[in-house]
Amino acid sequence: MLKAVIVDDEPKAIQGLSWELTNFSDEIEIVKTFSIPEDALDYLSKNTPDCLFLDIQMPTMDGFQFLEQLNQKDIAVIITTAYDEYAIKALKNEALDYLLKPVDSDDLKLTISKIKKFRSRIINSDKIEDILINFTNTKNKKKITINTDGKLLFLNIEDIIFVESDGNYSTIFLNDGQKVLVTKKLKEVNALLPKGDFFRIHNSYVINLLKIKEFLKTDGYVIMESNHKIPVARQRKSDFLEKL
């Protein structure tokens, strides 16, 4: 069953499309509808339905502005509008399909077929990604695999100086000055790193022990080879000294 979200500023349009979807197909479940685009963006930042039926002409934010703010790349976007002049622009904005209101049942069947093919590609891509990540992280002890910005990065462990937490995100600092932002919590990144060489020195930091340049005992800080000054949590100080 495909899970769908509808975004349209007109409640009657939402009702009409909902009726079309539920009466012409038993393959789609409407999990949420929104008449306020901002509310839909908030929902989609935390949830990933299979498809999104999006109106173009909305007063506070049109459909194309909505797509610019939508960070989800794994959702099949179907533009719905009463005007056919937006078709080319919709496809250029990576919409999967375009439906004119009122929605024709034959057009809807074709759209559902496209959604199913899109989801199949995503699922297969995810499987390949999982295989690559698991293989690299278990077989190759010199590299870790990180998923970021729609690509897989294979990082040499020896190039990592430290990792900094930012809530649900982490930033990996590398030898060459690069910073890699990943959508993983610090504990998730730490789990990928070899315990012998890395240590969680603070709630917000995991450091490469081989990249420490100085340890300021009195101040309770380490200076890394990159010259970053990182605090040593008081409760972790004794464990850290044992590691050294």
BAGU-340774 format. One record per residue (C-alpha): residue number from 1; residue in one letter; chain; x, y, z. Coordinates in steps of 0.1 Angstrom, whole numbers, padded with zeros to 4 digits. Layout:
BEGIN
ATOM;resi;resn;chain;xx;yy;zz
ATOM;NUM;a;A;X;Y;Z
...
***
This chain:
BEGIN
ATOM;resi;resn;chain;xx;yy;zz
ATOM;1;m;A;0000;0000;0000
ATOM;2;l;A;0014;0034;-0011
ATOM;3;k;A;0012;0061;0016
ATOM;4;a;A;0002;0095;0003
ATOM;5;v;A;0001;0131;0015
ATOM;6;i;A;-0020;0158;-0001
ATOM;7;v;A;-0011;0195;0000
ATOM;8;d;A;-0037;0220;-0013
ATOM;9;d;A;-0049;0253;0001
ATOM;10;e;A;-0085;0245;-0010
ATOM;11;p;A;-0103;0220;0013
ATOM;12;k;A;-0127;0211;-0015
ATOM;13;a;A;-0098;0202;-0038
ATOM;14;i;A;-0084;0180;-0010
ATOM;15;q;A;-0118;0163;-0006
ATOM;16;g;A;-0121;0158;-0044
ATOM;17;l;A;-0086;0143;-0048
ATOM;18;s;A;-0091;0121;-0018
ATOM;19;w;A;-0123;0108;-0033
ATOM;20;e;A;-0106;0101;-0066
ATOM;21;l;A;-0076;0083;-0050
ATOM;22;t;A;-0097;0061;-0027
ATOM;23;n;A;-0124;0053;-0053
ATOM;24;f;A;-0101;0046;-0083
ATOM;25;s;A;-0074;0028;-0066
ATOM;26;d;A;-0070;0003;-0037
ATOM;27;e;A;-0032;0008;-0038
ATOM;28;i;A;-0030;0042;-0021
ATOM;29;e;A;-0036;0052;0015
ATOM;30;i;A;-0039;0089;0023
ATOM;31;v;A;-0021;0093;0056
ATOM;32;k;A;-0023;0131;0059
ATOM;33;t;A;-0037;0162;0042
ATOM;34;f;A;-0027;0198;0046
ATOM;35;s;A;-0041;0231;0035
ATOM;36;i;A;-0012;0251;0050
ATOM;37;p;A;0021;0244;0032
ATOM;38;e;A;0043;0252;0062
ATOM;39;d;A;0025;0225;0083
ATOM;40;a;A;0031;0200;0055
ATOM;41;l;A;0069;0208;0054
ATOM;42;d;A;0071;0204;0091
ATOM;43;y;A;0054;0170;0089
ATOM;44;l;A;0076;0159;0059
ATOM;45;s;A;0108;0168;0078
ATOM;46;k;A;0099;0140;0102
ATOM;47;n;A;0080;0115;0080
ATOM;48;t;A;0086;0100;0046
ATOM;49;p;A;0054;0089;0027
ATOM;50;d;A;0057;0072;-0007
ATOM;51;c;A;0041;0101;-0026
ATOM;52;l;A;0031;0137;-0024
ATOM;53;f;A;0002;0153;-0043
ATOM;54;l;A;0011;0189;-0044
ATOM;55;d;A;-0010;0219;-0056
ATOM;56;i;A;0009;0246;-0075
ATOM;57;q;A;-0012;0277;-0068
ATOM;58;m;A;-0013;0284;-0031
ATOM;59;p;A;-0013;0319;-0016
ATOM;60;t;A;0014;0318;0011
ATOM;61;m;A;0038;0295;-0008
ATOM;62;d;A;0034;0281;-0042
ATOM;63;g;A;0042;0245;-0051
ATOM;64;f;A;0076;0253;-0066
ATOM;65;q;A;0087;0273;-0035
ATOM;66;f;A;0075;0243;-0015
ATOM;67;l;A;0097;0219;-0035
ATOM;68;e;A;0127;0242;-0029
ATOM;69;q;A;0123;0237;0009
ATOM;70;l;A;0115;0200;0007
ATOM;71;n;A;0146;0181;0018
ATOM;72;q;A;0131;0147;0012
ATOM;73;k;A;0144;0131;-0021
ATOM;74;d;A;0128;0097;-0017
ATOM;75;i;A;0092;0110;-0021
ATOM;76;a;A;0074;0108;-0055
ATOM;77;v;A;0061;0143;-0061
ATOM;78;i;A;0029;0146;-0083
ATOM;79;i;A;0019;0181;-0092
ATOM;80;t;A;-0019;0188;-0092
ATOM;81;t;A;-0033;0219;-0107
ATOM;82;a;A;-0062;0232;-0129
ATOM;83;y;A;-0037;0249;-0153
ATOM;84;d;A;-0016;0231;-0178
ATOM;85;e;A;0010;0258;-0184
ATOM;86;y;A;0030;0245;-0154
ATOM;87;a;A;0037;0211;-0169
ATOM;88;i;A;0072;0217;-0182
ATOM;89;k;A;0083;0237;-0151
ATOM;90;a;A;0069;0209;-0129
ATOM;91;l;A;0091;0183;-0146
ATOM;92;k;A;0121;0205;-0145
ATOM;93;n;A;0116;0207;-0107
ATOM;94;e;A;0119;0169;-0106
ATOM;95;a;A;0082;0162;-0101
ATOM;96;l;A;0075;0126;-0111
ATOM;97;d;A;0042;0134;-0128
ATOM;98;y;A;0016;0161;-0135
ATOM;99;l;A;-0022;0158;-0130
ATOM;100;l;A;-0048;0183;-0142
ATOM;101;k;A;-0078;0189;-0121
ATOM;102;p;A;-0104;0174;-0122
ATOM;103;v;A;-0083;0143;-0122
ATOM;104;d;A;-0091;0117;-0149
ATOM;105;s;A;-0092;0081;-0137
ATOM;106;d;A;-0070;0069;-0166
ATOM;107;d;A;-0044;0095;-0159
ATOM;108;l;A;-0045;0086;-0122
ATOM;109;k;A;-0038;0049;-0130
ATOM;110;l;A;-0008;0059;-0151
ATOM;111;t;A;0005;0081;-0122
ATOM;112;i;A;0001;0052;-0097
ATOM;113;s;A;0021;0030;-0120
ATOM;114;k;A;0049;0056;-0122
ATOM;115;i;A;0049;0059;-0083
ATOM;116;k;A;0052;0021;-0080
ATOM;117;k;A;0082;0021;-0104
ATOM;118;f;A;0098;0050;-0085
ATOM;119;r;A;0094;0033;-0052
ATOM;120;s;A;0109;0001;-0066
ATOM;121;r;A;0140;0020;-0077
ATOM;122;i;A;0143;0036;-0043
ATOM;123;i;A;0140;0003;-0025
ATOM;124;n;A;0166;-0014;-0047
ATOM;125;s;A;0190;0016;-0043
ATOM;126;d;A;0186;0014;-0005
ATOM;127;k;A;0194;-0023;-0006
ATOM;128;i;A;0226;-0017;-0026
ATOM;129;e;A;0235;0011;-0002
ATOM;130;d;A;0231;-0011;0028
ATOM;131;i;A;0252;-0038;0013
ATOM;132;l;A;0280;-0013;0005
ATOM;133;i;A;0279;0002;0040
ATOM;134;n;A;0278;-0031;0058
ATOM;135;f;A;0306;-0046;0037
ATOM;136;t;A;0329;-0015;0041
ATOM;137;n;A;0322;-0011;0078
ATOM;138;t;A;0327;-0048;0087
ATOM;139;k;A;0354;-0059;0062
ATOM;140;n;A;0375;-0028;0057
ATOM;141;k;A;0389;-0017;0090
ATOM;142;k;A;0407;0012;0074
ATOM;143;k;A;0376;0030;0061
ATOM;144;i;A;0341;0039;0073
ATOM;145;t;A;0311;0046;0050
ATOM;146;i;A;0291;0077;0056
ATOM;147;n;A;0258;0086;0038
ATOM;148;t;A;0256;0124;0031
ATOM;149;d;A;0240;0147;0005
ATOM;150;g;A;0226;0118;-0015
ATOM;151;k;A;0260;0101;-0018
ATOM;152;l;A;0282;0076;0000
ATOM;153;l;A;0316;0088;0013
ATOM;154;f;A;0343;0063;0021
ATOM;155;l;A;0365;0080;0046
ATOM;156;n;A;0399;0068;0057
ATOM;157;i;A;0398;0064;0095
ATOM;158;e;A;0433;0078;0098
ATOM;159;d;A;0421;0111;0081
ATOM;160;i;A;0396;0117;0109
ATOM;161;i;A;0407;0141;0136
ATOM;162;f;A;0376;0144;0156
ATOM;163;v;A;0338;0144;0154
ATOM;164;e;A;0315;0171;0168
ATOM;165;s;A;0279;0166;0178
ATOM;166;d;A;0251;0190;0168
ATOM;167;g;A;0219;0173;0181
ATOM;168;n;A;0207;0149;0154
ATOM;169;y;A;0237;0158;0132
ATOM;170;s;A;0274;0153;0135
ATOM;171;t;A;0304;0171;0118
ATOM;172;i;A;0335;0150;0109
ATOM;173;f;A;0367;0171;0108
ATOM;174;l;A;0394;0157;0085
ATOM;175;n;A;0431;0162;0081
ATOM;176;d;A;0428;0183;0049
ATOM;177;g;A;0405;0208;0066
ATOM;178;q;A;0373;0194;0052
ATOM;179;k;A;0342;0192;0073
ATOM;180;v;A;0316;0165;0066
ATOM;181;l;A;0281;0171;0079
ATOM;182;v;A;0262;0138;0084
ATOM;183;t;A;0226;0131;0096
ATOM;184;k;A;0237;0108;0124
ATOM;185;k;A;0239;0114;0161
ATOM;186;l;A;0274;0113;0176
ATOM;187;k;A;0269;0079;0192
ATOM;188;e;A;0260;0064;0158
ATOM;189;v;A;0292;0078;0142
ATOM;190;n;A;0312;0067;0173
ATOM;191;a;A;0299;0031;0168
ATOM;192;l;A;0315;0030;0133
ATOM;193;l;A;0350;0040;0147
ATOM;194;p;A;0376;0016;0161
ATOM;195;k;A;0375;0018;0199
ATOM;196;g;A;0413;0015;0202
ATOM;197;d;A;0420;0048;0184
ATOM;198;f;A;0389;0069;0192
ATOM;199;f;A;0375;0081;0224
ATOM;200;r;A;0344;0100;0234
ATOM;201;i;A;0360;0126;0254
ATOM;202;h;A;0329;0147;0260
ATOM;203;n;A;0292;0145;0253
ATOM;204;s;A;0298;0166;0222
ATOM;205;y;A;0331;0152;0209
ATOM;206;v;A;0348;0120;0198
ATOM;207;i;A;0385;0124;0192
ATOM;208;n;A;0412;0104;0173
ATOM;209;l;A;0437;0097;0201
ATOM;210;l;A;0465;0095;0175
ATOM;211;k;A;0458;0131;0165
ATOM;212;i;A;0463;0148;0199
ATOM;213;k;A;0490;0174;0200
ATOM;214;e;A;0488;0186;0236
ATOM;215;f;A;0469;0178;0268
ATOM;216;l;A;0463;0208;0291
ATOM;217;k;A;0459;0191;0324
ATOM;218;t;A;0450;0221;0345
ATOM;219;d;A;0425;0235;0320
ATOM;220;g;A;0411;0201;0311
ATOM;221;y;A;0415;0205;0273
ATOM;222;v;A;0432;0187;0245
ATOM;223;i;A;0447;0204;0215
ATOM;224;m;A;0443;0184;0183
ATOM;225;e;A;0468;0185;0153
ATOM;226;s;A;0443;0208;0136
ATOM;227;n;A;0447;0232;0165
ATOM;228;h;A;0411;0227;0177
ATOM;229;k;A;0408;0230;0214
ATOM;230;i;A;0384;0204;0228
ATOM;231;p;A;0372;0200;0264
ATOM;232;v;A;0377;0169;0284
ATOM;233;a;A;0345;0161;0304
ATOM;234;r;A;0353;0158;0341
ATOM;235;q;A;0336;0125;0345
ATOM;236;r;A;0356;0111;0315
ATOM;237;k;A;0390;0124;0325
ATOM;238;s;A;0402;0092;0344
ATOM;239;d;A;0391;0069;0315
ATOM;240;f;A;0408;0093;0291
ATOM;241;l;A;0441;0092;0310
ATOM;242;e;A;0439;0054;0311
ATOM;243;k;A;0436;0054;0273
ATOM;244;l;A;0467;0076;0270
***
